[in-house]
Amino acid sequence: MLVLPAMLCTAAAADKEQGIPTSLQPPAWELLWIDEFDGNVLDDSKWTLCERGGSDWQDTMSDDPRLLKISDGVLHLIGIVNDDKVKDTSPYLTAGVTSRDKFAFKYGRVEIRARFKSAQGAWPALWMLGAQAGWPACGEIDLMEHLNFDDIVYQTVHSEFTVKGGSADAPKKGGTAKIHRDDWNTYGCEWNAEAIVFTVNGEFTHSYPRVPALGDNQWPYKQPFYFILSMQIGGEWVNGSGPTNPDHYPAGMEIDWVRVYQQKKSSTPADGGNSN
């Protein structure tokens, strides 16, 4: 059973309509994993640079050392206009990091404090992928995606079920939430065997429940998930409101910390727990 934190009291009625349990007794959390980005180099026991690929979210990824730095306890992921198209033909260069093959977890509470410089064509994102299958069968949990100069972020799940269109009685796969644009915000979720509950700045924003009648494809969220923290410039979705403006760059995302909690063993369901 999902145990929702006390801050979600006001969402109880809406959750009942979606069939989400609404117990309001907060679980006993303990810190499982953290990175506060101390020092001045990326901790390679926790993170790897994202590699370039054909998908929109990664087709400007680069290992150019100008794109990632750590200073004053903050990870900076930077996007720039490419100034050497002989070496690399991409018009823009960006950085991202992933915990794939280094850290993954099953069920818990996630919080990431971040801010970004808005720009036309900018698409910073904080998200998670399942470690045991390819996309979309692995499942995807998007804690935050921001486009251009929006005053909102998107929080969404993806799976084989949602990609194929779901069904008329399926729960809504995502929602939007207001943010303090260009300022620090904390993005997160609480996740267990029954539901994923999204939050922004400690406030309930959206819930996605498991619905057994819809089959296994609707709920691939029963495996360990790893992090991707990505800065991207351009792509079909972000450019839907207009082309990227090179005059807006450099731009980027700053990440203050990433924290993962799990319920103390005395209160953890039998099928929960860390599954690195």
C-alpha positions in Angstrom: 0.0 0.0 0.0 1.3 3.5 -0.9 1.8 5.6 2.2 1.5 9.2 1.2 3.1 12.0 3.2 1.0 14.3 5.3 1.5 17.2 2.8 -0.8 15.3 0.4 -3.9 15.7 2.5 -5.5 18.1 0.0 -5.0 15.6 -2.8 -6.9 12.8 -1.1 -10.2 13.3 -2.9 -8.6 13.4 -6.3 -6.5 10.3 -5.5 -9.6 8.3 -4.5 -11.0 9.1 -8.0 -7.9 7.5 -9.5 -8.0 4.5 -7.1 -4.8 5.6 -5.3 -4.6 4.7 -1.6 -4.7 7.8 0.6 -3.3 6.7 3.9 -1.7 9.9 5.3 0.7 8.4 7.9 4.2 9.3 6.6 6.7 6.4 6.5 9.9 6.5 8.4 12.5 7.5 5.8 16.3 6.9 5.9 18.8 8.3 3.5 20.0 5.7 1.1 22.2 7.7 -1.4 23.2 11.3 -1.9 25.4 13.5 -4.0 25.9 17.1 -2.9 28.6 17.8 -5.5 31.3 18.8 -3.1 34.8 19.3 -4.4 35.4 20.3 -8.0 35.3 17.1 -10.0 32.4 14.7 -10.8 32.3 11.6 -8.6 32.9 8.8 -11.1 31.8 6.2 -8.6 28.3 7.6 -9.0 28.1 9.2 -12.4 29.1 8.8 -16.1 28.9 11.4 -18.8 25.9 10.8 -21.1 27.0 9.8 -24.6 25.6 11.2 -27.8 22.8 9.2 -29.5 20.1 9.5 -32.0 17.3 10.5 -29.7 16.3 14.1 -29.3 17.3 14.3 -25.7 20.9 13.3 -26.4 21.8 14.3 -30.0 23.9 17.3 -28.8 25.7 15.5 -25.9 29.5 16.1 -25.8 32.5 15.5 -23.5 33.8 19.0 -24.2 35.3 20.0 -20.8 33.6 23.4 -21.0 30.2 21.8 -20.6 30.4 20.4 -17.1 31.9 21.9 -14.0 31.4 21.6 -10.2 31.9 24.6 -8.0 30.6 25.8 -4.6 28.7 22.5 -4.2 26.8 22.8 -7.5 26.9 20.7 -10.6 26.7 22.9 -13.7 25.5 21.3 -17.0 26.0 23.8 -19.7 24.8 24.2 -23.3 26.7 26.3 -25.9 26.7 27.1 -29.5 29.3 24.9 -31.2 32.3 27.0 -32.2 34.2 24.3 -34.1 32.0 22.5 -36.6 35.0 20.9 -38.2 35.6 18.9 -35.1 31.9 18.3 -34.4 29.1 19.1 -36.8 26.4 19.5 -34.2 25.2 23.1 -34.0 25.0 23.0 -30.2 26.9 21.1 -27.5 25.5 20.0 -24.1 26.3 17.8 -21.1 24.5 15.3 -19.1 25.3 12.6 -16.5 23.8 9.2 -15.7 24.1 6.8 -12.8 23.5 3.8 -15.1 25.6 0.8 -14.0 26.7 2.7 -10.8 23.5 3.3 -8.8 19.9 2.1 -9.2 17.2 1.7 -6.6 13.7 0.2 -6.3 11.1 2.2 -4.4 11.7 5.2 -2.2 11.6 8.9 -2.2 13.6 11.1 -4.5 14.4 14.8 -4.3 16.6 16.9 -6.6 17.2 20.6 -6.1 17.9 22.4 -9.3 17.6 25.6 -11.3 18.1 26.5 -14.9 18.6 29.5 -17.2 15.7 29.7 -19.5 16.4 30.0 -23.2 14.6 29.4 -26.5 15.4 25.8 -27.4 16.6 24.8 -23.9 15.3 21.5 -22.5 16.8 20.5 -19.1 15.5 17.3 -17.6 15.8 15.2 -14.4 14.6 11.7 -15.0 14.9 7.9 -14.4 15.0 4.8 -16.5 14.5 1.1 -15.6 17.7 -0.9 -15.5 16.4 -4.2 -16.7 15.1 -3.6 -20.2 15.3 -1.3 -23.2 13.0 1.7 -23.8 10.0 1.8 -23.5 9.7 -1.6 -21.8 12.0 -0.4 -19.0 9.7 2.4 -18.0 10.6 6.1 -17.6 9.9 8.5 -14.7 10.3 12.1 -15.6 10.7 14.1 -12.4 11.1 17.4 -14.4 11.3 18.5 -18.0 11.3 22.2 -18.8 10.9 23.9 -22.2 12.1 27.3 -23.3 10.7 30.1 -21.1 7.7 28.1 -19.6 6.6 28.8 -16.0 5.7 25.2 -15.7 7.5 21.8 -15.8 6.2 18.5 -17.0 6.2 15.3 -14.8 5.4 12.2 -16.7 5.7 8.4 -16.9 6.3 6.5 -20.1 6.1 2.7 -20.8 5.1 0.3 -23.6 1.5 0.8 -22.4 1.6 4.6 -22.7 3.5 4.6 -26.0 0.9 2.4 -27.5 -1.8 4.8 -26.4 -3.0 3.2 -23.2 -6.7 2.7 -22.9 -9.8 4.7 -22.2 -9.8 3.8 -18.5 -6.0 4.3 -18.0 -4.8 6.8 -15.4 -3.4 10.1 -16.7 0.3 9.5 -17.5 1.5 13.0 -16.6 0.8 16.6 -15.6 2.3 20.0 -15.2 3.3 22.1 -12.2 4.0 25.7 -11.6 7.6 26.6 -10.6 9.7 29.6 -9.6 11.2 29.9 -13.1 15.0 30.5 -13.1 15.1 30.0 -9.4 15.8 27.0 -7.2 13.1 24.3 -7.1 13.0 20.8 -5.6 11.6 18.1 -7.9 10.8 14.6 -6.6 8.6 11.6 -6.3 7.6 8.9 -3.8 7.3 5.5 -5.4 6.4 2.0 -4.4 4.7 -1.1 -5.7 1.3 0.7 -6.0 1.9 4.2 -7.2 4.3 7.0 -8.2 3.5 10.4 -6.5 5.2 13.4 -8.0 6.1 16.6 -6.0 7.5 20.0 -6.6 8.8 22.0 -3.6 7.2 19.5 -1.3 3.8 19.8 -2.8 1.7 17.1 -4.4 1.5 17.6 -8.2 0.5 14.3 -9.9 -0.1 10.6 -9.1 0.2 7.6 -11.4 -1.2 4.4 -9.9 -0.7 0.8 -10.7 -3.9 -0.7 -12.2 -3.5 -4.6 -12.2 -6.4 -5.0 -14.7 -4.4 -3.1 -17.3 -1.6 -5.7 -17.4 2.1 -5.8 -16.8 3.0 -3.3 -19.6 1.2 -0.6 -17.6 3.5 -1.1 -14.6 7.2 -1.7 -15.5 8.0 0.3 -12.3 8.8 -2.8 -10.3 12.5 -2.9 -11.1 15.5 -0.8 -10.1 15.8 2.7 -11.8 18.8 4.9 -12.4 19.1 8.6 -12.9 19.7 10.8 -16.0 20.4 14.5 -15.5 20.4 16.1 -18.9 20.8 19.5 -20.5 19.6 19.5 -24.1 19.3 22.1 -26.8 16.7 21.6 -29.5 14.5 18.8 -30.6 11.0 18.3 -32.0 9.2 18.9 -28.7 11.1 21.9 -27.4 11.1 23.5 -30.8 7.4 23.2 -31.2 7.0 26.8 -30.1 9.8 28.1 -32.4 13.4 27.5 -33.4 16.3 27.6 -31.0 17.8 31.1 -30.6 21.6 30.9 -30.6 21.8 34.4 -29.0 20.4 32.9 -25.7 23.4 30.7 -25.1 25.4 29.7 -23.1 22.5 28.4 -20.9 22.2 25.4 -18.7 21.0 23.7 -15.5 22.5 23.8 -12.1 22.0 20.9 -9.6 22.5 21.5 -5.9 21.9 17.9 -4.7 20.3 14.5 -5.4 18.9 12.6 -2.5 17.3 9.1 -2.3 15.5 7.8 0.7 13.9 4.5 1.5 11.6 3.3 4.2 13.4 1.9 7.3 13.6 -1.8 7.2 11.0 -2.2 10.0 8.4 -0.4 7.8 9.5 -1.5 4.3 7.1 -3.7 2.3 8.4 -7.2 1.6 8.8 -6.4 -2.1 10.5 -3.0 -1.5 14.1 -2.1 -0.8 17.3 -1.3 -2.6 18.0 -3.4 -5.6 21.3 -2.1 -6.9 
